[in-house]
Amino acid sequence: SFHVGSGCEEAEAFAVAIQQARNVFDLAIDMGFDMTLLDIGGGFPGQQSAPIPFSAIASVVNEALDQYFPASEGVEIIAEPGRYFVASAFTLTVNVIAKRVVTKEKTNDDDPVDTQGPVMMYYVNDGVYGSFNCLLFDHAKVEVSTLQESDERSYSSSIWGPTCDGLDCILEDCPLPELRVGHWLFFRDMGAYTMSAASTFNGMPPPQKYYFCEQDQWNMVYPERVRKSSYIQKIPFMMTGHLVDEAHDFADEIFGTSPAAEALVGSPYGF
């Protein structure tokens, strides 16, 4: 078993590790051990912005396995692609809860986007003690986006978490249009090593989780579970802990004839 490290950006690192594993297997044979299982670990990227795509890593891994552990040897190969499966499964949204407008000198930033304009500091309702702990412990690189496209002038901005700790900085310098308290920002590919290691430091609650799935994908996974043909394009969210049957029962309530259910259909919440 080996692990090249989370977020490995060099496909050849896997090939080198597989070659070294071959050396270990050969040493074991000389010592009278016959090993039959190789675990190539994890660290495979799952985000679209990864420096190297998963397909490139898979190609290198398969070539190395064919060379050093051919199928004729009967060695079982397993991997732990947790990050690959979950990284893109979550998008994190944060709300601007406070704002400061400061001069360039106070930010110690030598290269703002707008050298003549103010520098914006935004405080949001999640930070490095919460979902963004990946910045400290996982060497993650996050990219912020606004919900609305804007052609307004961008300002040098920084994004901070809600706690009292000066370490609670999400992004030190990023170009953003001027935002107001109450505006939303979102971060893609936040499914790996985020909420699982979050704390409630300073009494800050963890973010709520909402699950969405397009109907055609749901039907593909659970074809026998679809009980109605009148479902709209997207099924509603499932709260954490819902079972499949409970989700369908909840959907039945949503698609009922009550005024509340009718109001939800077509709402901005993804129904």
Secondary structure by P-SEA (a helix, b strand, c coil): cccccccccccaaaaaaaaaaaaaaaaaaaaccccccccccccccccccccccaaaaaaaaaaaaaaccccccbbbbbbbcccccccccbbbbbbbcbbbbbccccccccccccccbbbbbbbcccccccccccccccbbbbbbbbccccccccccbbbbccccccccccccbbbbccccccccccccccccccccccccccccccbbbbbbbcaaaaaaaccccccccccccccccccccccaaaaaaaaaaaacccaaaaaaccccccc
